[in-house]
Amino acid sequence: MIVRRCATRGAFEALPEKSMQLNLSKLKSKYETMADLPILIMIKFDNYEITCYKNGKLIIRKCDVKEEAEKIAEKIYLEGI
């Protein structure tokens, strides 16, 4: 996975290196859902807000440390496949 700072959103962006499909319904059942749209959901993960796209892209807000964003992304990917 690639994790990089997203300058325009003040967040980290995680992208899978291989093509994948996240199971948004599975993630909704595990986390508090803040928004639910056909191609994405926004969930609350601890103190973070994460936008999860079907194609595996994640936007991790309220996180300042890249290593923490990587751990969060790994957990979301494991739980969403």
JOWO-V657131 format. One record per helix or strand of 3 or more residues. SS is the DSSP state (H for helix, E for strand). FROM is the first residue (numbers start at 0). LEN is the number of residues. Records with the same first field share a line. If there is no record, write none. Layout:
SS: FROM-LEN + FROM-LEN
//
This chain:
E: 1-5 + 10-5 + 31-5 + 39-6 + 47-6 + 57-4
H: 23-7 + 65-14
//
